[in-house]
Amino acid sequence: MKKGIHPKYNQVKVVCSCGNEFVTGSTLDADTINVELCSKCHPFYTGEQKIVDTDNLVKKFEERVEKAKKMSSFKDKKAKMAERKAKKKQIDAKQEQTLTLKDMLANADISK
């Protein structure tokens, strides 16, 4: 190793916004490093979900979902398909009952 070209390695105190403090090594000249997340408060390690929502977008989305669930017109895909099949059967049955002009003339008793 060459002398005089490597940075000095210091002991640095890390302070998290949750209040957790620990000591680590760094090449920074500062005594402390302030961080927003650490292993004590990060969602990956804690298993808790934290959502930073300043515009209330998540709350608005959840309200829309609840409103959609309460609506009676909301149907799932299977219900829509069953309704379409029933309507098609009804139309087909109605078409079988209707007579064409040729059928009506054949059934009519016309005397010449």
C-alpha positions in Angstrom: 0.0 0.0 0.0 1.2 3.4 -0.8 1.4 5.9 2.1 -0.4 9.2 2.1 -2.9 8.5 -0.7 -5.7 6.8 1.3 -8.4 8.7 3.2 -8.4 8.5 7.0 -10.9 5.9 8.4 -12.9 7.4 11.4 -15.4 6.1 13.9 -18.7 8.0 13.2 -21.9 8.1 15.2 -25.0 7.5 13.1 -28.3 9.1 14.4 -31.6 8.0 12.9 -34.8 10.1 12.9 -36.5 7.4 15.0 -33.9 8.0 17.8 -31.7 5.0 17.2 -28.0 5.6 17.5 -25.0 3.4 16.6 -21.3 3.7 15.8 -19.8 2.7 12.4 -16.7 3.4 10.4 -16.5 6.0 7.6 -14.0 8.1 5.7 -16.1 11.3 6.3 -14.5 14.0 8.5 -17.9 14.5 10.4 -18.5 13.2 13.9 -22.1 12.3 13.3 -24.3 11.3 10.3 -28.0 12.0 10.4 -30.2 9.4 8.5 -34.0 9.1 8.0 -34.2 5.3 8.1 -32.3 2.6 9.9 -32.7 -1.2 10.6 -34.9 -0.4 13.6 -37.5 1.6 11.7 -37.2 0.4 8.0 -40.4 -1.4 6.9 -38.4 -4.3 5.4 -36.9 -5.1 8.8 -39.9 -4.3 11.0 -42.6 -5.8 8.8 -44.8 -2.7 9.3 -45.9 -0.7 6.3 -45.3 3.1 6.6 -46.9 5.3 3.9 -45.8 8.9 3.6 -48.8 10.4 2.0 -48.9 14.2 2.0 -51.7 14.6 -0.5 -54.0 12.0 1.0 -53.8 9.9 -2.2 -53.9 6.6 -0.4 -56.9 7.6 1.7 -58.8 8.8 -1.4 -58.1 5.5 -3.2 -59.2 3.4 -0.2 -62.4 5.5 0.0 -63.1 4.9 -3.7 -62.5 1.1 -3.3 -65.0 1.0 -0.3 -67.5 3.0 -2.3 -67.2 0.6 -5.2 -67.7 -2.4 -2.9 -70.9 -0.9 -1.5 -72.4 -0.1 -4.9 -75.1 -2.6 -6.0 -74.3 -2.2 -9.7 -70.8 -3.6 -9.1 -70.6 -7.2 -10.6 -67.8 -9.5 -11.1 -66.9 -11.0 -14.5 -68.7 -14.3 -14.0 -72.0 -12.6 -13.1 -71.7 -10.3 -16.2 -71.1 -13.3 -18.5 -74.0 -15.3 -17.0 -76.3 -12.3 -17.5 -75.2 -11.9 -21.1 -75.8 -15.7 -21.8 -79.3 -15.5 -20.3 -80.1 -12.4 -22.4 -78.8 -14.1 -25.6 -81.0 -17.2 -24.9 -84.0 -15.0 -24.4 -83.4 -13.2 -27.7 -82.9 -16.6 -29.5 -86.2 -17.9 -28.0 -88.0 -14.8 -29.1 -86.6 -15.1 -32.6 -87.9 -18.7 -32.8 -91.4 -17.5 -31.9 -91.5 -14.8 -34.5 -92.6 -16.0 -38.0 -91.2 -14.8 -41.2 -93.4 -13.4 -44.0 -93.1 -16.7 -45.9 -94.3 -18.7 -42.8 -97.2 -16.4 -42.3 -98.3 -16.7 -45.9 -98.0 -20.5 -45.8 -100.1 -20.6 -42.6 -102.8 -18.2 -43.9 -105.9 -19.6 -45.5 -106.3 -17.5 -48.6 -108.9 -18.4 -51.1 -108.7 -17.3 -54.6 
